[in-house]
């Protein structure tokens, strides 16, 4: 069996000390750029791979972060993960990604799996099924850093990064009112996850502030998906007095709504449609979809910055009361432009 290259071998080849090699490989400011380049070049030539197990045993750190998301296939989460990974890589950390697929059981398994992998901390956006957050307490019990993003909840004792979802619902509804729509429906999930409750709260606040009544027939709280959007749109369009605008709980729900409008031969903008998340397809469907951008990249950047601060703290739970709330951005497209 071929012997694994160590920092001792690199030091011997360069006629220097192992401490110099170690510091150079860890990008220490105590080492000159010329020495760092020489060490890295020799390490590459000798096919050196750091022994992370030995390193973690000596430092108590694995330099691995666990990330749990409902689905990496959703553009918002994939954009968040991409930005997060970029910033962590620069700081010398890697990530392990776990998808809950909107399942509480899967989320609980993910927490257990990541803790068994000895990650230095966990970043999570809870599933739609998650209403009991007791399993997250295990992260604190292991003295690991924990951060919640997007689907935040005041019952979770951890730093939080999200957009102002109440304002997002308010922006979407106010935009429709200012565009001339008067009978505005709301089709979203029945989940009590706080961000969806906040969006609904923003919707009702905008209606009241503009002098509109809240018609319970125009509110469909079921789930968020293309299929749910189709069901909700058919239900709403079959009312004796149908709405002239519909807010979907996310862009996929809005896509289902647009599908039914096309099926019923409703012209673009005749019934306004707004979504949430600014999925990639939103700009390219016909009509293009007005939506709320959740600032995925900015959220990833802020989450990485805050999490790295936590990892450098003597107590990773010291910043548990920290909240970073970003502004939602309204993206106006053809689905709310009246002919």
Secondary structure, 3 states (H helix, E strand, C coil): CCCCCCHHHHHHHHCCCHHHHHHHHCCCCCCCHHHHHHHHHHHHHCCCCCCHHHHHHHHCCCCEEEEEECCCCCHHHHHHHHHHHHHHHHCCCEEEEEECCCCHHHHHHHHHHHHHCCCCEEEECCCCCCCCCHHHHHHHHCCCEEEEECCCCCCCCCEEEEECHHHHHHHHHHHHHHCCCCCEEEEEECCCCHHHHHHHHHHHHHHHHCCCCCCHHHEEEECCCHHHHHHHHHHHHCCCCCCCEEEECCHHHHHHHHHHHHHCCCCECCEEEEEECCCHHHHCCCCCCEEEECCHHHHHHHHHHHHHHHHHCCCCCCCCCCEEEECCEEECCHHHCCC
